[in-house]
Amino acid sequence: MKSYFFAYMKNPYFYLSLILMIVFPFLNILHNLQTALHTSFDIRSFDFYLSPYTMWIGNENGDGYGTFLYILLPILVAIPTVSVYFDYQKSGFHYFSRYKLSNQGYALLFFRASLLIGFFMPFVILMIDFLSLFLIWPDFKLQDYFALDNAGRGIYTFMFPSFFYYHPFLATCINIFLVSLYASLFAALATLFSAYISNRFICLMLPFLIQTMVGFLSAILDLSVAWTPAQFLNMSISTSRPSSLLIFGLPFLLLAIFYLLYRKRALRDG
């Protein structure tokens, strides 16, 4: 397993994906620094909405960087997965690994490596963005205030609003886990397409195009529910989300289906 992770680390596209993914949280931190420099921290006039829990990139608060990151997330996690798959295929490492590990063992190992890379890339970056904001904004306990600011903004549109109100740190960490889970789902989908389609660019773009098409369909049909991860992963969207059971359960069901289809192809190629 370790050698497969090293293969990702040696691939230049992994670092390209990492740099592109870091850009948006970096801009979010700069936006918060700029806002903090122009904010009065007088307790009598301070806007309690300005906190790490409401200003990190996954909680849309006017900077727009979270939206761009979640829209591009399928491409960002697919870049290293697709490039490593086709590089292995071109170099003959696929066939060598099947000889050493068996077809099924190699299929499981590569699929698992793709999942973990797709999960940990956004997880680490988003956690750094979130924790960095504690160096900028005070850590007010939200339950000590009946309103988050003088304008009367509430948290009723947040993901898990009651839980967020009393345990904002834990709720944010769960949201970051959920974002990373869907990122690993996109990485697995890119791996599946790579097994069936011989064009690298198409495999790279298909997860992004699928999410975009679903988003367009929901807009055309004027659905009041957010159906794409780019929409419902944002903690503070104003539209409704699917049920929590669906949001948490769907990735595991789809991952099982993707793996079965990927293994079927790998066994057939063997």
N, C-alpha and C positions, 0 to 999 in steps of 0.2 A: 504493500500500500504506500509505503514511504517513497518508493521510486516514482510512483505516479504523481505524487505531489511535487516532487523535485522537477518532474517534466514540465509541470505548469509553471513553476518558478523560473525555469530556464527559458521559457517561451517569451519572446519580446511582446507578444500581443497581450499577455497577462498584465504586463506593466502599463501598456497602453490603456487597457480597460480600467486598471486601478487609477491611473492619472485622470482619466475622464470622469470616473465616479467621484473622485475627491474634489473636482472643480466646484460642484454645486454646494456641498457642505462648507467648503472654504469661503465661497461667496456669501453663504448664509452667516458665517461667523463674522465676516467683515461688515455685513449689513447690521448685525447686532452691535458690533463695536461702534459703528457710526451712530446708531440710534442711541446707545448708552452715553456717548460723548455729548449729545444734545438733550439729555434727560436730567431733570432735577431729582435728586434722591432724597428730597425733603419728605419725611414720613407723612406730613399733613397733606401733601399734594401728589404723592407718588401714584402712578397708575399701576395697580396691582395686577393688571393683565400682563405686564412685562415681567416674565419669569422664565427660567429655563424650560419649564413644562409647556409653555405656550409659544415660545420663540424659536424652538429648535426646528430643523428643516422639515420634519414630518408633521408639523402642526402649522398649517398654512396661515400665515399672519401678514400677508401683503407682499412678501418679497418674491413669491412665485418660483423660487428655486426648487422647492419640493415637488411641484407639479412637473417641471422639466425632468427631474431625476426619476420620478416614477414612470413617466411616459417612456423614457429611454432605457429603463431598467432591463427590459428583455434583450436589447442589443448589448448592453454593457456586460451582462453576465454570459452572453452567448459568445462573445469575442474569444475568450481563452478556450472555452469548451470546444467550439467548432474548429479553431485553428489547431489545437492539439490533436483532435481526432483525425483531421486530414493530414497533418504532418506524420502521425503514426502510420497512417495508411500509405502515404507516399514512401516512407523510409522502410516499410516492411516490418515495423515493430508490432503491428497488429497480429501478423501471422506468427511471429516469434513468441509473443505472449500467449497466443492460443495453444501453441505447442507446449509451452512450459506450464500453463495453468489450467488447460482445458477451455473449451469454448464458453461453457457456462460460468466458470470461475473468472475468466477474463471479463465477460460481459458484466457480471456483478461488480467487479473491482473498478472498472472504468466508469460505470454508471454511478457508483457510490462516490468516486473521486469528483465527478462532475457536480454531484449534489452538494458535497461539502465545500467545494470552491465557490459555487453559486450562493451558498448560504453565508459563509464567513466573510466574503468580500464586503457586502453591504452591512452586515452585522457590526463588524469592527469599525467601519467608517462612520456609520450612523451613531454608534455609541460614543465615539470620539467627539462628534459634533454636539451631541446632547450634553455630555459631561463637560465639554469646554465652556458651555454657556453658564455653568455655575461659577466660572471665573469672571463673568460679566454682569450677571443679574443676581439679585438677592433671592434666597430660597425661602420665600414666604409660604407658609402652610395655608393652602387654599380654604380649608374648612374653617379657618379663623375669620373669614370674611363672607358676608352674605352675598356680595357681588364682587366680581373680579375687577371692576373698575367703575369709575363715576358715570360712565356712559351706559351702564346697565347690561353690558355684554355678559352672556351666560355660557354655560358649557353643555346645554341640552343637546347640541348637535354633535358633541364629541363622541368618539367610540367609547362605549362603556362609561357614560357620563357620571353615574353615581360612584363607580369604582375610581374613576379619575379624580373626582372631587375629594375623596378621602385618602386615596393612595396614588397621588399623581406620578411618583417616581416608578412604582411598580407597573402602573398602567402604561407608562411610556415605554418601559423595557419590554412589556408584552407586545406593544405595537411594533417595536423594532424587530422583535422575534418574528412577528407575522410578516413584516416586509421581507425579511431574510428568507422566510419559508417560501413565499411566492417567487422570490428571486431564484431559489434552488429549483422551483418548478419550471421556470423559464429555461434554466440551464439544462434541466432534464429534457425538456421539449426540444431544445436545440440539438442535444445529443441524439435524440430519436430521429429527427429529420436528417442528421448527418449519416445515420445508418441506412436510410432509404433513398436519399437524394445525393447525387454526386457533385452538385454545384455548391461550393463553399459560400458564395454570396447569398444564394437563396436560403440556405440553412440558417445563415446569420440573421436574415431579415424576416423570416416567416413568423417567429414568436411576436416580434414587434407589430407586424402587419395584422396578425390575428387579434391582438389587443386593440389596435386602432380600429379595425372593422367592427368589433363588438361595441366600442365606444360610439362610432358613427351610427350604428343601428339603434342603439339606445337613445341617441339624440333625435334621429329621424322619427322613431316611433313615439317620441316624447314620453319615455318612461321616467317615472319619478324615483326609480331605484338605481343606484350606481352599480353597474355590473362588471366593471373592469377594475383590476387591482390599482391602476393608476388613479382611479376615483375613490374607491372605498378604503384604501389603505391610509389616506390622509385622515388624521385624527379629527379634524374640525370642519369637514364638508357640511354643506347645508342640506344636501339631498339625503334621502333615506338609503340605508345599506341593506343588503340581504341579511338574513338571520345570522347570529353569531355561530350557530351550529354549522351552517353552510360555509361561512367564511373560514372556519377552522378545519372543517372536515373535508371540504372539496380538494385541497391540495394533496392530502394523503391518498384519497381515492384516485386522483389523476396520476399521481406518482406511481402507484401500483400498476395502473393501466399502461403508462409509458414504459415501465420496466419490462412488463410482459411482452409488449410489442418489440422493444429493443432486443430482448433476449431471443425472441423468435427469429429475428433477422440475423443475430449473431450466430445462432446455432445453424441456421440455413447456410450462411456463408462458410461456416466451418466444414 
